[in-house]
Amino acid sequence: MELPDGLRLDGGRVVFPESVCALHVTDAEEVLLVRQERAAHHRSTLELPGGKVNQGEHLVEAALRELSEESGCVAQDGEELLTLDMDFSVSVHRTHLVRVHKLELSQRGAEFGLVWVPLEEARNLVLGGEITHAPTVAAILLLSGRGQGTP
């Protein structure tokens, strides 16, 4: 069986490459999300920008790169918040949530599908089942429970 780039089989488990998601929240408590077309689910989703970590790449560096690739925005630094094990049953899939700071907005935001969602609205989209991407759900609930400035 041929697996997509980066995936491998190990003792009956599917092993995914490490991945990151970049979380940015404005002073007005708006979360930066991107609209992604997900062919496997036949729909578009709202998610944090993110993707796989390259070999030898630091998690913050990977989050800054993915943020730029998926949103056109550039951030200056970041901090690791938490790690999520996406599935323990038949796969190994770890995603790291990185909060990024000092964001420079892209003039091409619409081209990338950028969406600024107020935190309370994002929470409602999670609770209503409209945002289901696990790292995005975790980030929004973390922020909702602790306040914008805490994590």
Summary of the structure (lengths in Angstrom):
residues: 151
radius of gyration: 15.3
end to end distance: 41.4
largest distance: 48.2
contacts: 444
relative contact order: 0.22
helix: 28%
strand: 36%
